């Protein structure tokens, strides 16, 4: 009787495992069912990349799953980048000592993350049949300069914040990089 | 004389039956063993100041009904191309076994006033009967289009990498092969428009619970945009899998 119960439990576990789709994040250097660009992510200091793969019986759902995973990966990187900048500003401007300034800055960063995710695009996409379902591999990208530009714009909009931040080294560096990016966009006729 | 009038009337009646759009429509029978699509269907015409759309219908016993339905559908698709509101969410749940799709609540709405306005301006530029499907190319302007048979194409580059343009956002839509081919194309077009919406605005919310031996994550993605001048650009059928691919684009200036 106990053996029968164990068999039923194992059978149910097997069915559940086979019903669920799988989604894997990037493992650098790993060879898998995806093309070369999946394991060898392009090295570009101006971009954040999020690679993901997913399977589903419906091709569009496999693509959507992979894209969501890729976007979530980028969101994590953007948050990490923002938190790095926050630390630098804290050291130079003393963000932590002024509650009002910190609240304004946090609000500005939240808007930046929200706006940035609007600009996440698919750089590469690959789909193929796998058993009875589909596998989708995607490489999502997001421009780092857009993140920095959003943050500088957010800070500049508030007079009090701008006065406190403008003389810091980090802010000056950001402005320099954004100016370079503006020139590039002008040359490339980008919106 | 009476016989001549009767013959003339019969000919006229037959002519009206075939012409669902009130103008001469070319009926193209696909040869056995393969589908021949008109060029404008696989590579949609792109003209400044004009928007094009395709209307679909299955072939019915009465072919006139098919033409009429395709025309009606063409009007609806043209209205979607001019103005469409896409709102909703999709959710995924991840655990140790992988990620599972939890469904979506996406609504695609057309402006009813726009629909009425377009009805009076609607122009059918060409039509074709391919296998069990009738298609009609519609626009608001009388423009000559390439209706020669489209050559069978190998996998287009946009399947893997979307075209880049400083003025347009591009997105793909895919659909499996359904019993009625028209349904496959309609679904692929619907999905392409939704993908354009995701491209233009995505809000991501994630809730994660991680223990030593457990992992549970809920991801909700939401969008809410109005797409203007979102036109289908190209189509392709994968000959191996029967999957229908559609490429759509809309101007980057589209406001969320």
HADDOCK unambig.tbl for C-alpha pairs under 7 A between the chains (distance, minus, plus):
assign (segid A and resid 17 and name CA) (segid B and resid 97 and name CA) 6.17 0.50 0.50
assign (segid A and resid 20 and name CA) (segid B and resid 97 and name CA) 6.48 0.50 0.50
assign (segid A and resid 20 and name CA) (segid B and resid 98 and name CA) 6.17 0.50 0.50
assign (segid A and resid 20 and name CA) (segid B and resid 99 and name CA) 6.74 0.50 0.50
assign (segid A and resid 20 and name CA) (segid B and resid 100 and name CA) 5.84 0.50 0.50
assign (segid A and resid 21 and name CA) (segid B and resid 98 and name CA) 5.58 0.50 0.50
assign (segid A and resid 21 and name CA) (segid B and resid 99 and name CA) 5.51 0.50 0.50
assign (segid A and resid 21 and name CA) (segid B and resid 100 and name CA) 5.56 0.50 0.50
assign (segid A and resid 22 and name CA) (segid B and resid 97 and name CA) 6.79 0.50 0.50
assign (segid A and resid 22 and name CA) (segid B and resid 98 and name CA) 4.04 0.50 0.50
assign (segid A and resid 22 and name CA) (segid B and resid 99 and name CA) 5.26 0.50 0.50
assign (segid A and resid 23 and name CA) (segid B and resid 98 and name CA) 5.57 0.50 0.50
assign (segid A and resid 23 and name CA) (segid B and resid 99 and name CA) 5.57 0.50 0.50
assign (segid A and resid 60 and name CA) (segid B and resid 174 and name CA) 5.97 0.50 0.50
assign (segid A and resid 114 and name CA) (segid B and resid 203 and name CA) 6.70 0.50 0.50
assign (segid A and resid 117 and name CA) (segid B and resid 202 and name CA) 6.15 0.50 0.50
assign (segid A and resid 117 and name CA) (segid B and resid 203 and name CA) 6.95 0.50 0.50
assign (segid A and resid 118 and name CA) (segid B and resid 199 and name CA) 6.73 0.50 0.50
assign (segid A and resid 118 and name CA) (segid B and resid 200 and name CA) 5.70 0.50 0.50
assign (segid A and resid 118 and name CA) (segid B and resid 201 and name CA) 4.60 0.50 0.50
assign (segid A and resid 118 and name CA) (segid B and resid 202 and name CA) 5.40 0.50 0.50
assign (segid A and resid 121 and name CA) (segid B and resid 199 and name CA) 6.62 0.50 0.50
assign (segid A and resid 123 and name CA) (segid B and resid 161 and name CA) 6.49 0.50 0.50
assign (segid A and resid 124 and name CA) (segid B and resid 160 and name CA) 5.86 0.50 0.50
assign (segid A and resid 124 and name CA) (segid B and resid 161 and name CA) 5.26 0.50 0.50
assign (segid A and resid 125 and name CA) (segid B and resid 160 and name CA) 4.86 0.50 0.50
assign (segid A and resid 125 and name CA) (segid B and resid 161 and name CA) 6.41 0.50 0.50
assign (segid A and resid 126 and name CA) (segid B and resid 160 and name CA) 5.64 0.50 0.50
assign (segid A and resid 189 and name CA) (segid B and resid 166 and name CA) 6.75 0.50 0.50
assign (segid A and resid 190 and name CA) (segid B and resid 166 and name CA) 5.05 0.50 0.50
assign (segid A and resid 191 and name CA) (segid B and resid 166 and name CA) 6.19 0.50 0.50
